[in-house]
Amino acid sequence: MRLFGRKSESPADPAPAIERFWAWWAEARPELDAAVTAGETGRQAELIGPAVTAVHPSLVWEITPGLRADHALVVTCAGDPELRAVAHRWAAAAPPADRLWEFHPSRRADPRATTLTVDVDGYGFTLGELTLGLRVPRGNPRVDVVAYHPIFTLLPEETRVEAALLALDRLLGEDEVARWVGDVSAVAIEPMDAVPAVHLPGVVADLASGYGDDQWALLEGETAGGARLVAAARHPLRPVDYPVFDQHIAITLPYAHHDAEGLPTGPSLEALRDFEERLAGRIGGPDGGGVLAAHLSAEGRRVLHVYADPEGRAAVHAEKLVAGWKEGRPRVDVAADPGWAAVAPFLS
């Protein structure tokens, strides 16, 4: 949910760069440990910055207190969904945590957040002075945030928003912001109904309690040619819940039995339901690594949108299942889609 920042391109296979990073880490540990122990932040940046940039130039890093170790190295996509899988694969390849270091692919909530003061353009940004106007639009699984802080009167809008987003990451954790926070604005005049920022986690927890697993939304529309279209999508549907599922598998199934509007009926509807159940069982298994995100039916065809870890066997399972489809010639298309662009209208 970053409003500003660099737009990344779809990353190439990050595995070689990640492997080189951890080989470098093993060699650089003595110097890094000494720089951190001495509080030499400039030297830390000189060492770690280029190594992270070599994985991808748009990744962001920071050192924070660890949960169990003394220090945590956080390498994050900073809200860029195109890079979330890269950050998570970087963390998955990390060595085991030890007394000094642990590793995370996103910023974690900080229980001390409201006591922190950080520098923003030379001004002290104390999170305890941050207040928020909070709105939950009806039927929307996100809370919109209007942030105010006394120093916002002195800052340009872009800087205010970036400061607010960083504060939200500290209060909720970066992944929870991606899941539950909608529009974010930062204003120079405090909203009349603003509340202290410390209340945000409670508001989000209350919102999240209304959404369980395996909820689906049904939608209707028209194709480009004006035919009726019916779709179903997981709700809420968020790539952050499947951080390494950056492979898109589109399964197209023609069906023989349909009504006058081209929607499936009778035996075809049953066959489609049976196919989806078997598909979900296969891709959800130990070697599947995939999830059915949405499906659309129109003009005698159903398209199922699956997202998967390319290191799993979801695409293989899909190919095997369609081989048994008897109502026309099915099709399976596989492509990289780290931003889940193919299902963008259904993201919530």
VEXKE-50501 format. One record per residue (C-alpha): residue in one letter; residue number from 1; x, y negated, z negated. Coordinates in Angstrom, 2 decimals, decimal comma. Layout:
BEGIN
{"A" NUM {X Y Z}}
...
This chain:
BEGIN
{"M" 1 {0,00 0,00 0,00}}
{"R" 2 {2,84 -2,39 0,78}}
{"L" 3 {1,67 -5,59 2,45}}
{"F" 4 {5,17 -6,66 3,41}}
{"G" 5 {8,37 -4,90 4,39}}
{"R" 6 {10,03 -3,22 7,29}}
{"K" 7 {8,08 -0,92 9,56}}
{"S" 8 {9,91 2,33 9,96}}
{"E" 9 {9,95 4,52 13,00}}
{"S" 10 {9,08 8,21 12,74}}
{"P" 11 {12,23 9,65 11,18}}
{"A" 12 {14,32 12,30 12,86}}
{"D" 13 {15,07 15,49 10,96}}
{"P" 14 {16,50 14,12 7,70}}
{"A" 15 {18,02 17,40 6,54}}
{"P" 16 {21,59 16,78 7,77}}
{"A" 17 {21,70 13,28 6,26}}
{"I" 18 {20,27 14,57 2,97}}
{"E" 19 {22,85 17,36 2,86}}
{"R" 20 {25,63 14,81 3,43}}
{"F" 21 {24,24 12,62 0,65}}
{"W" 22 {24,41 15,38 -1,95}}
{"A" 23 {27,88 16,41 -0,83}}
{"W" 24 {28,93 12,78 -1,31}}
{"W" 25 {27,20 12,67 -4,69}}
{"A" 26 {29,21 15,61 -5,98}}
{"E" 27 {32,45 13,89 -5,00}}
{"A" 28 {31,43 10,44 -6,26}}
{"R" 29 {30,07 11,51 -9,65}}
{"P" 30 {33,12 10,58 -11,76}}
{"E" 31 {33,24 7,05 -10,37}}
{"L" 32 {29,46 6,64 -10,57}}
{"D" 33 {29,36 7,85 -14,16}}
{"A" 34 {32,07 5,40 -15,11}}
{"A" 35 {30,31 2,48 -13,36}}
{"V" 36 {26,99 3,23 -15,04}}
{"T" 37 {28,55 3,69 -18,46}}
{"A" 38 {30,38 0,38 -18,08}}
{"G" 39 {27,23 -1,41 -16,88}}
{"E" 40 {28,92 -2,38 -13,60}}
{"T" 41 {25,77 -2,87 -11,53}}
{"G" 42 {27,65 -4,38 -8,62}}
{"R" 43 {29,90 -1,34 -8,35}}
{"Q" 44 {26,88 0,97 -8,57}}
{"A" 45 {25,31 -0,83 -5,62}}
{"E" 46 {28,56 -0,66 -3,64}}
{"L" 47 {28,65 3,09 -4,10}}
{"I" 48 {25,01 4,18 -3,91}}
{"G" 49 {23,61 1,64 -1,44}}
{"P" 50 {25,48 2,82 1,67}}
{"A" 51 {24,89 6,47 0,80}}
{"V" 52 {21,11 5,97 0,57}}
{"T" 53 {21,10 3,83 3,73}}
{"A" 54 {22,79 6,68 5,56}}
{"V" 55 {19,77 8,89 4,77}}
{"H" 56 {17,44 6,19 6,10}}
{"P" 57 {17,95 2,40 6,15}}
{"S" 58 {14,44 1,67 4,85}}
{"L" 59 {14,67 3,79 1,71}}
{"V" 60 {14,90 1,86 -1,57}}
{"W" 61 {16,87 2,99 -4,62}}
{"E" 62 {17,20 2,03 -8,25}}
{"I" 63 {18,63 3,39 -11,49}}
{"T" 64 {16,26 3,59 -14,45}}
{"P" 65 {16,26 5,31 -17,85}}
{"G" 66 {15,53 9,00 -17,39}}
{"L" 67 {12,74 11,06 -18,86}}
{"R" 68 {15,21 13,60 -20,29}}
{"A" 69 {18,57 12,52 -18,90}}
{"D" 70 {20,25 9,24 -19,76}}
{"H" 71 {19,71 7,87 -16,25}}
{"A" 72 {17,37 8,49 -13,32}}
{"L" 73 {18,24 7,80 -9,71}}
{"V" 74 {15,05 6,89 -7,87}}
{"V" 75 {15,06 6,91 -4,07}}
{"T" 76 {11,67 5,87 -2,77}}
{"C" 77 {9,82 5,10 0,43}}
{"A" 78 {8,59 1,88 -1,27}}
{"G" 79 {5,07 2,41 -0,01}}
{"D" 80 {5,98 3,31 3,58}}
{"P" 81 {4,06 6,53 4,31}}
{"E" 82 {6,31 7,28 7,27}}
{"L" 83 {9,19 7,87 4,84}}
{"R" 84 {7,47 9,57 1,92}}
{"A" 85 {8,46 13,05 3,08}}
{"V" 86 {12,09 11,96 3,48}}
{"A" 87 {12,23 10,74 -0,12}}
{"H" 88 {10,62 13,93 -1,42}}
{"R" 89 {12,95 16,16 0,59}}
{"W" 90 {15,88 14,16 -0,76}}
{"A" 91 {14,70 14,84 -4,33}}
{"A" 92 {13,97 18,52 -3,61}}
{"A" 93 {17,58 18,98 -2,46}}
{"A" 94 {19,03 17,35 -5,59}}
{"P" 95 {21,20 19,30 -8,01}}
{"P" 96 {19,63 20,32 -11,32}}
{"A" 97 {19,25 17,48 -13,79}}
{"D" 98 {21,87 17,30 -16,50}}
{"R" 99 {22,47 15,18 -19,58}}
{"L" 100 {23,40 12,10 -17,54}}
{"W" 101 {21,30 12,23 -14,35}}
{"E" 102 {17,88 13,20 -13,04}}
{"F" 103 {16,33 12,37 -9,66}}
{"H" 104 {12,92 11,12 -8,52}}
{"P" 105 {11,34 10,33 -5,12}}
{"S" 106 {9,06 7,56 -6,43}}
{"R" 107 {8,93 4,98 -9,21}}
{"R" 108 {7,40 6,34 -12,40}}
{"A" 109 {5,14 4,52 -14,82}}
{"D" 110 {7,15 2,87 -17,58}}
{"P" 111 {5,53 2,99 -21,03}}
{"R" 112 {7,49 -0,16 -21,88}}
{"A" 113 {6,24 -2,02 -18,82}}
{"T" 114 {4,53 -4,89 -20,62}}
{"T" 115 {7,71 -5,63 -22,58}}
{"L" 116 {9,89 -5,94 -19,49}}
{"T" 117 {11,14 -9,18 -17,96}}
{"V" 118 {12,67 -9,12 -14,49}}
{"D" 119 {14,15 -11,85 -12,33}}
{"V" 120 {11,99 -13,03 -9,41}}
{"D" 121 {13,62 -15,78 -7,36}}
{"G" 122 {15,39 -17,04 -10,47}}
{"Y" 123 {12,29 -17,06 -12,69}}
{"G" 124 {11,57 -14,73 -15,59}}
{"F" 125 {8,71 -12,41 -14,62}}
{"T" 126 {7,43 -10,98 -17,92}}
{"L" 127 {4,90 -8,24 -17,27}}
{"G" 128 {3,23 -8,91 -20,60}}
{"E" 129 {2,02 -12,24 -19,18}}
{"L" 130 {0,54 -10,66 -16,05}}
{"T" 131 {-3,27 -10,66 -15,83}}
{"L" 132 {-5,43 -8,93 -13,25}}
{"G" 133 {-8,83 -9,40 -11,70}}
{"L" 134 {-10,11 -5,89 -10,96}}
{"R" 135 {-12,86 -4,82 -8,55}}
{"V" 136 {-14,05 -1,36 -7,56}}
{"P" 137 {-16,19 -1,71 -4,40}}
{"R" 138 {-19,22 0,56 -4,40}}
{"G" 139 {-18,42 3,93 -2,89}}
{"N" 140 {-14,72 3,12 -2,52}}
{"P" 141 {-12,23 5,29 -4,44}}
{"R" 142 {-9,84 2,38 -4,95}}
{"V" 143 {-9,54 -0,61 -7,24}}
{"D" 144 {-8,78 -3,98 -5,63}}
{"V" 145 {-6,37 -6,14 -7,62}}
{"V" 146 {-5,99 -9,92 -7,86}}
{"A" 147 {-2,80 -10,60 -9,85}}
{"Y" 148 {-1,90 -13,79 -11,70}}
{"H" 149 {1,24 -14,80 -13,56}}
{"P" 150 {2,31 -18,28 -14,70}}
{"I" 151 {5,36 -18,26 -12,41}}
{"F" 152 {3,15 -17,58 -9,35}}
{"T" 153 {2,53 -21,34 -9,10}}
{"L" 154 {6,24 -21,67 -8,26}}
{"L" 155 {6,54 -18,85 -5,72}}
{"P" 156 {5,56 -18,41 -2,05}}
{"E" 157 {2,76 -15,93 -1,37}}
{"E" 158 {4,94 -13,15 0,01}}
{"T" 159 {7,20 -13,20 -3,05}}
{"R" 160 {4,17 -13,26 -5,38}}
{"V" 161 {2,69 -10,18 -3,71}}
{"E" 162 {5,96 -8,25 -3,81}}
{"A" 163 {6,35 -9,09 -7,51}}
{"A" 164 {2,77 -7,95 -8,18}}
{"L" 165 {3,32 -4,67 -6,33}}
{"L" 166 {6,48 -3,92 -8,29}}
{"A" 167 {4,59 -4,66 -11,50}}
{"L" 168 {1,82 -2,23 -10,48}}
{"D" 169 {4,45 0,45 -9,86}}
{"R" 170 {5,76 -0,06 -13,39}}
{"L" 171 {2,28 0,04 -14,91}}
{"L" 172 {0,87 3,01 -13,00}}
{"G" 173 {3,71 4,72 -11,19}}
{"E" 174 {4,22 4,35 -7,46}}
{"D" 175 {2,23 7,44 -6,47}}
{"E" 176 {-0,78 6,41 -8,54}}
{"V" 177 {-0,70 3,00 -6,89}}
{"A" 178 {-0,77 4,72 -3,50}}
{"R" 179 {-3,71 6,87 -4,62}}
{"W" 180 {-5,96 4,42 -6,40}}
{"V" 181 {-5,05 0,79 -5,64}}
{"G" 182 {-6,63 -0,91 -2,64}}
{"D" 183 {-6,19 -4,55 -1,65}}
{"V" 184 {-3,60 -6,49 -3,64}}
{"S" 185 {-3,38 -10,27 -3,72}}
{"A" 186 {-1,37 -12,58 -5,97}}
{"V" 187 {-2,79 -16,00 -6,78}}
{"A" 188 {-1,61 -19,23 -8,36}}
{"I" 189 {-4,91 -19,79 -10,24}}
{"E" 190 {-5,98 -17,19 -12,79}}
{"P" 191 {-9,28 -15,41 -11,98}}
{"M" 192 {-12,03 -16,20 -14,49}}
{"D" 193 {-12,55 -12,53 -15,32}}
{"A" 194 {-8,87 -11,55 -15,45}}
{"V" 195 {-7,77 -9,01 -18,07}}
{"P" 196 {-4,28 -8,23 -19,40}}
{"A" 197 {-2,38 -5,91 -17,06}}
{"V" 198 {-2,12 -3,28 -19,79}}
{"H" 199 {-5,78 -2,36 -19,08}}
{"L" 200 {-5,10 -1,25 -15,49}}
{"P" 201 {-4,21 2,41 -16,28}}
{"G" 202 {-7,49 2,84 -18,15}}
{"V" 203 {-9,52 1,40 -15,28}}
{"V" 204 {-7,76 3,70 -12,81}}
{"A" 205 {-8,24 6,75 -15,04}}
{"D" 206 {-11,97 6,00 -15,25}}
{"L" 207 {-12,17 5,66 -11,46}}
{"A" 208 {-10,20 8,87 -10,86}}
{"S" 209 {-12,48 10,86 -13,18}}
{"G" 210 {-15,27 10,54 -10,61}}
{"Y" 211 {-13,34 12,39 -7,92}}
{"G" 212 {-12,59 16,08 -8,27}}
{"D" 213 {-10,96 18,59 -5,98}}
{"D" 214 {-12,45 19,75 -2,67}}
{"Q" 215 {-14,90 16,92 -2,17}}
{"W" 216 {-15,82 16,25 1,46}}
{"A" 217 {-17,42 13,29 3,19}}
{"L" 218 {-19,73 13,75 6,17}}
{"L" 219 {-19,65 11,09 8,87}}
{"E" 220 {-21,40 10,45 12,17}}
{"G" 221 {-20,47 8,39 15,18}}
{"E" 222 {-20,14 8,44 18,95}}
{"T" 223 {-17,45 9,55 21,36}}
{"A" 224 {-16,04 7,14 23,93}}
{"G" 225 {-18,62 8,49 26,35}}
{"G" 226 {-21,52 7,81 23,97}}
{"A" 227 {-22,11 11,40 22,83}}
{"R" 228 {-23,00 12,09 19,19}}
{"L" 229 {-20,06 13,03 16,98}}
{"V" 230 {-20,16 14,61 13,53}}
{"A" 231 {-17,09 14,76 11,29}}
{"A" 232 {-16,16 16,02 7,85}}
{"A" 233 {-13,08 14,91 5,91}}
{"R" 234 {-11,64 15,48 2,49}}
{"H" 235 {-12,55 12,63 0,19}}
{"P" 236 {-10,47 10,99 -1,00}}
{"L" 237 {-7,96 11,81 1,75}}
{"R" 238 {-4,48 10,53 0,87}}
{"P" 239 {-1,12 11,61 2,33}}
{"V" 240 {0,48 10,90 -1,07}}
{"D" 241 {-1,21 14,05 -2,37}}
{"Y" 242 {0,72 16,12 0,22}}
{"P" 243 {4,08 14,32 0,37}}
{"V" 244 {5,97 16,75 2,63}}
{"F" 245 {3,03 17,58 4,93}}
{"D" 246 {4,22 15,50 7,87}}
{"Q" 247 {3,46 17,98 10,64}}
{"H" 248 {0,11 17,56 12,40}}
{"I" 249 {-1,59 20,66 13,82}}
{"A" 250 {-4,66 19,95 15,99}}
{"I" 251 {-6,76 23,04 16,68}}
{"T" 252 {-9,38 22,64 19,43}}
{"L" 253 {-12,13 25,25 19,53}}
{"P" 254 {-14,75 25,16 22,30}}
{"Y" 255 {-18,09 26,63 21,23}}
{"A" 256 {-20,77 28,27 23,34}}
{"H" 257 {-23,93 27,60 21,30}}
{"H" 258 {-24,90 23,95 20,84}}
{"D" 259 {-27,90 21,67 20,80}}
{"A" 260 {-28,83 19,05 23,37}}
{"E" 261 {-26,39 16,60 21,76}}
{"G" 262 {-23,45 18,99 22,03}}
{"L" 263 {-23,25 19,93 18,34}}
{"P" 264 {-22,73 23,57 17,26}}
{"T" 265 {-25,69 25,76 16,37}}
{"G" 266 {-26,49 29,36 15,48}}
{"P" 267 {-23,73 31,91 16,13}}
{"S" 268 {-21,18 29,22 17,03}}
{"L" 269 {-21,74 27,37 13,78}}
{"E" 270 {-21,23 30,58 11,84}}
{"A" 271 {-18,10 31,42 13,84}}
{"L" 272 {-16,65 27,97 13,18}}
{"R" 273 {-17,31 28,27 9,45}}
{"D" 274 {-15,70 31,71 9,37}}
{"F" 275 {-12,66 30,41 11,27}}
{"E" 276 {-12,23 27,51 8,83}}
{"E" 277 {-12,43 29,84 5,82}}
{"R" 278 {-9,79 32,13 7,25}}
{"L" 279 {-7,62 29,18 8,27}}
{"A" 280 {-7,82 27,66 4,79}}
{"G" 281 {-6,86 31,00 3,26}}
{"R" 282 {-3,84 31,39 5,52}}
{"I" 283 {-2,42 27,87 5,35}}
{"G" 284 {-3,15 27,59 1,64}}
{"G" 285 {-1,21 30,76 0,85}}
{"P" 286 {2,35 30,97 -0,48}}
{"D" 287 {3,95 30,74 2,98}}
{"G" 288 {1,33 28,48 4,56}}
{"G" 289 {2,19 25,02 3,33}}
{"G" 290 {-0,77 23,27 4,91}}
{"V" 291 {-4,16 21,67 4,31}}
{"L" 292 {-7,24 21,18 6,46}}
{"A" 293 {-7,76 17,42 6,33}}
{"A" 294 {-10,75 16,88 8,62}}
{"H" 295 {-12,71 18,27 11,55}}
{"L" 296 {-14,77 16,67 14,29}}
{"S" 297 {-17,47 18,20 16,48}}
{"A" 298 {-18,78 16,72 19,73}}
{"E" 299 {-19,51 17,67 23,33}}
{"G" 300 {-19,10 21,41 22,77}}
{"R" 301 {-15,75 21,26 20,96}}
{"R" 302 {-14,54 21,17 17,39}}
{"V" 303 {-11,13 19,73 16,58}}
{"L" 304 {-9,60 20,70 13,24}}
{"H" 305 {-6,84 18,48 11,86}}
{"V" 306 {-4,32 20,32 9,71}}
{"Y" 307 {-1,29 18,75 8,01}}
{"A" 308 {1,57 20,97 6,97}}
{"D" 309 {5,13 21,24 5,79}}
{"P" 310 {7,08 22,04 8,98}}
{"E" 311 {9,23 24,42 6,94}}
{"G" 312 {6,12 26,56 6,27}}
{"R" 313 {4,19 28,85 8,59}}
{"A" 314 {0,95 26,92 9,02}}
{"A" 315 {1,47 26,47 12,77}}
{"V" 316 {2,23 30,17 13,16}}
{"H" 317 {-0,94 31,09 11,27}}
{"A" 318 {-2,99 28,72 13,43}}
{"E" 319 {-1,66 30,27 16,65}}
{"K" 320 {-2,46 33,77 15,42}}
{"L" 321 {-5,99 32,83 14,35}}
{"V" 322 {-6,96 31,09 17,60}}
{"A" 323 {-5,89 34,19 19,53}}
{"G" 324 {-9,06 35,82 18,25}}
{"W" 325 {-11,42 32,98 19,21}}
{"K" 326 {-13,99 34,30 21,70}}
{"E" 327 {-16,01 31,22 22,74}}
{"G" 328 {-13,72 29,66 25,31}}
{"R" 329 {-10,06 28,84 25,56}}
{"P" 330 {-8,75 27,39 22,26}}
{"R" 331 {-5,76 25,11 21,95}}
{"V" 332 {-3,16 24,33 19,28}}
{"D" 333 {-1,09 21,14 19,46}}
{"V" 334 {1,74 20,55 16,98}}
{"A" 335 {3,50 17,22 16,46}}
{"A" 336 {5,27 15,19 13,81}}
{"D" 337 {2,91 12,68 12,18}}
{"P" 338 {4,40 11,44 8,89}}
{"G" 339 {1,94 8,55 8,68}}
{"W" 340 {-1,13 10,76 9,29}}
{"A" 341 {-2,06 8,53 12,24}}
{"A" 342 {-4,26 11,23 13,79}}
{"V" 343 {-6,71 11,00 10,88}}
{"A" 344 {-6,27 7,29 10,10}}
{"P" 345 {-10,03 6,56 10,25}}
{"F" 346 {-10,61 9,09 7,47}}
{"L" 347 {-7,91 7,98 5,05}}
{"S" 348 {-9,32 6,62 1,82}}
